[in-house]
Amino acid sequence: MAVRNRDKFLTKYLRYPLEAALAFLFLGLFKILPLDRASALGGWLGRSVGPRLALSKRAYRNLELVFPEMPQARRREIVRAMWDNLGRTAAEYPHLDRISDPAEGRVEILGAELVKGPAAEGRPVIVAGMHQANFEVSVVTAGAQGIPMVGISRGANNPLVQKVAERMRGVTPGKRVPKGAQGARALMAELQKGSVIGVLNDQKFNEGFEARFLGLPAMTADGPAQLALRFKCPIVPSRLERLGGARFRMTIEPQPDFEATGNKRADAQALTQAINDRFEAWVRERPEDWLWLHRRFPKRFYR
């Protein structure tokens, strides 16, 4: 008990403040730099340091699983570009207000009517996205376009770092609800009100079902599709591409076709698989934009 209390004390009064101070220095540096310089510096740091980290082994393993015939040199290019994107994403965080400002013209949006139309009529929409390019941009850009988006979020483990990040962000990303049962109830309430819901549905979700993704079995959440079917609202896949520097293209597509059977669970899984198929096509087209660091597939693939 004494050891546990000591660890809690050290975490709360030493580790948390130290981490928050480092986050403040890191984000503060990029905040005082012009956006394009901050993005470039973040990209340089990412591609210089990231590939050397042990975590990159997981990215290489994922690439081996998905692209078994790919030359190792090409895999190295993708991992390096992925870290470049991650570095830029972190450095751009304090500049999200500028990136999302329509007057800046930094985000090209295709298919916005698929969300704006129902939203203007008070009908709900679920937007399903991925950890692609700077995935924070989609949510804040929707808000800047007059479409406040409700998202599911998991705060930082360190509450002080969370406060620093929120202060540095410079723009409100929209309403957030927590993960879990409480968040699910909040999402249903928002759908009843006709809100636009944003979800990132490309990570492993053990409580979901075994779908196929990138040619492999992948536990996937079918909750968003279940909600779409329950509330009779569209679930539209959304893609974000980095066009170069701090410029992006967001593409929203119509809900994919799927064969409805009348079985709610089976239909939700079929719809989720159809969305997974779109995600897969986008990742294969531009693998550099996706976050390959997730342990996305079953444990047996990583032994």
N, C-alpha and C positions, 0 to 999 in steps of 0.2 A: 504493500500500500504506500509506504514511504517513497519507494522508487517511482511509482506511478504519479504521485503528487509532485515529486521533483521534476519529472518529465513534463508534466502539464505546466508547471511554473516556468520552466525554461522555454517551452514552446510559446507561451503567451507573452512573456516579458523579455525574451531575448530573440528567439528565431523569428517570430512574427514581425516585430519592429524592424529587425535587420532586413528581412525580405522586402518589407514595405519600403524601406529606405532605398534599397537597390532598385526596386521597381520605379520609384519616384525619379531617381537619377537617370535610369535608362529611358523612361518615357519622356522625362523632362528634356533630355538632350534632343530627342527627335522632335519634340514640340517646338523648340526654338529654331530648328532648322526649317528652311522652306520645304514644302511638301515633296517636290521632286528630288531634292538632295537627300532628304530623310529616307525616302524610298530606296534611292540608289545605295546609300550607306547601309541600310538594313539588308538589302540584297547581297552586298559584298560580304558583310559579316556572316550572313546565313550560309552562303555557298563556300566561304572560307573555313568556317568552323564546323558546320553541321555534318558534312560527310565524314569527318574524323571521329564523330561521336559513336559510341557503341550502339546507340539507338538506330543508327543507319543500317545495322545488320538486319533489322526487321523489314526495312524498306526493300533491301536487296532480296530477302527471302520472298516477300510478296511478289516482287517483279519476276523472280524465278518461277513462282507458282503460276502466275498469270501469263507470262510470256516466256515459256520454256525454250523457245528457239531464238530468243533475242540475244545478240552478241553482248558480252559483258561490258564492252565499251559503251554501248548504247544505254545499258542500265546505269552506268556511272553518270552519263549525261542527264538522265532523268532524275536521279537522286540529287545531283548538284543543282539542277533547275528547281526541284521541289524545295530544297533548303533556301535557295534564292527567293522563292515565293514566300516561304515562311518568314524569312528575315524582313522582307518588304511588308508583309502583313502586320508584323509587330511594330515596325517603324511607322506605318501609316495610321496606327490606332489613334494617336492624338490628333490626326488630321481628318477623321471621318466626316466632320462637319463640312469641310471643303470638298472632299471627294463626292459626297452625296448631294451637294448644292447643284440644282439644275443649271444655274447660271455658269458654273464651271465647265459644264459639258464633258465631264470625265467618265460618265457612265451612260453608255448607249443601251436603250431598253427596247427589246423586241417582244411583242405579245403582251404588252401592258394591259390592253383592253380585256384580256381574259380575266384579269383581276379587277380592274377599274369598273367594268360593266356591272358585274354582280354587286360589288361594294356600293356603287352608287344607288342600287336598288334595295340596299339593306339585306342582301343575301350573302351567306357565308361562303368563303373559299378557303381551301387548304393548299398552301404552296409547299411542295416538297423539294428541298434542295440538298446539296452535298457540301462536304468540306473541300471546296474547290476555290482556287484563287484566294482572294480576300473575302471569306464568307461572311464577314461582318457587314460588308458593303450592301448586300441585298436588303437586309432589314432596314438600315438607316436610309437607303435610297428610296425604299417604299414609303417611309414616313415623310421624306422630303417631297415626294410626289403627291402627298395628300392622302396616302393610304396607310394609316397606322396599323402596324402588324403586331399581333400577339405571338410571342415565341416562348418556347420551353427553354429554360436556362438552368445551368448548374453553376452556382457562384464559385469563386476561388476558395480553396481550402483555407487560405489565410484571409480573414475578413478585412484586415488592414490593406492588403494588396487589392482586394476588391474595391475598397473606397478610393484608393489611388487611381485605379484604372477608370472608374466611373468619373472621377474628377478630370482626368486627362482627356477623356474621350471627346469632350466638347460638343456632343450632340446626344439627344435622347434616342435610344434605339427602338423605342416602342415598349409596350407593356410586356413584362416577362412573368411567367408563372413557373413554379418549381417543378422538378421532376417528381414522379411518384403519384400516389393516389390523390393527394391534395391537388396537384397540378392537373390531373385528368378531370377532376370535377370542375376546376376553374375553366379548363378548355371547353367543356360541354356548355358551361354558362355563357362563354364568349360566342360559341357557335349559335346558341339560341338567340343571341343579340345580333347576329349577322356580321360578326367580326371576320377579319382576314387572319388566318392562323399560319405561321411559318414553322416548319419543322425541318431538321437535318436528319435524314433517314438513311444514312450510308454507313453507320457504325454497327458493330456487333451488338445484338440485343438478345441475351440468352433466354429471356422470357417470351420471345417471339416464336417464329416457325422457321424451318429450314428451307429457305428460298435458294435460288441460284444467282450468283453474282460473279461476273468475270470468269464464268466457266467452272465455278467451284461452289460447294455448299456453303451457305452463309446464313447464320441465324439473324433474322430480320424482323423488325417491329411491324406488325400489321395493324397496330392501333390507329394510326392516321387514316388508313383505308376504311377501317371499321367505322370511324366517326363520319367519314365522308358518306358512306352508305346509309348510316343511321339518320343523318341530317339531310340526305339527298342533295348534297352540295358537291361541286367538282373538286377533285384533288389534282392539281396541275404541277408537273415537274418543272423545275427551274434550274437553269444552268448559268454559271458565272465564269467568264473567261478573262484572263489578264491579257490585254492587248499590247502591253509594253509600258514599263514604268507604272505610274499610278493611274492607268486608264483601263476601263473594263467594258465588257459587253454582257448584259444580262438578258437571257432568252427564256421566255415563259412559253410552254407548249400546252396545247389542249390536253385534257385527261386522256390517257391512252385507252384504246379499245380493249375490252376483255369480254370473255364469254360469261355472262351472268347465269347462275343456276337456280337462284332463289334460296340457296343455302348461305346464310349470312357469313359464316366463318370461311367457307370455301371461296365465296365471292371476294371477301376482303383479301385473302391470300392471292387470288388470281390477279386482283388489281395491284397489289403490292409487287407481285412478280413483274407485271407489265411496266411499272415504274422503275424497278430494278434494271429491266432491260434497257430503258432509256439511259439510266445512269451509266450502265456498262458501255453503251455505245459512245457516250461522251468521254469516259475515262480512256477508252481505247484510242479515241481520236486525238486527245490531248493529255497524255499521261502525266506530263510535267505539272499540270494544274491541280492534280489530286493529291491528297495527303496519304502517302503510302506507309505511314508509321503506325496505323492501327493494327492490332492483332485481329484482323477481320474474319479469319477463317477458323475452323475447328483446331483445337490444341494439337491434334495429331500431325498437323502440317508444319508445326514449329519445333519438333523434337530433333 
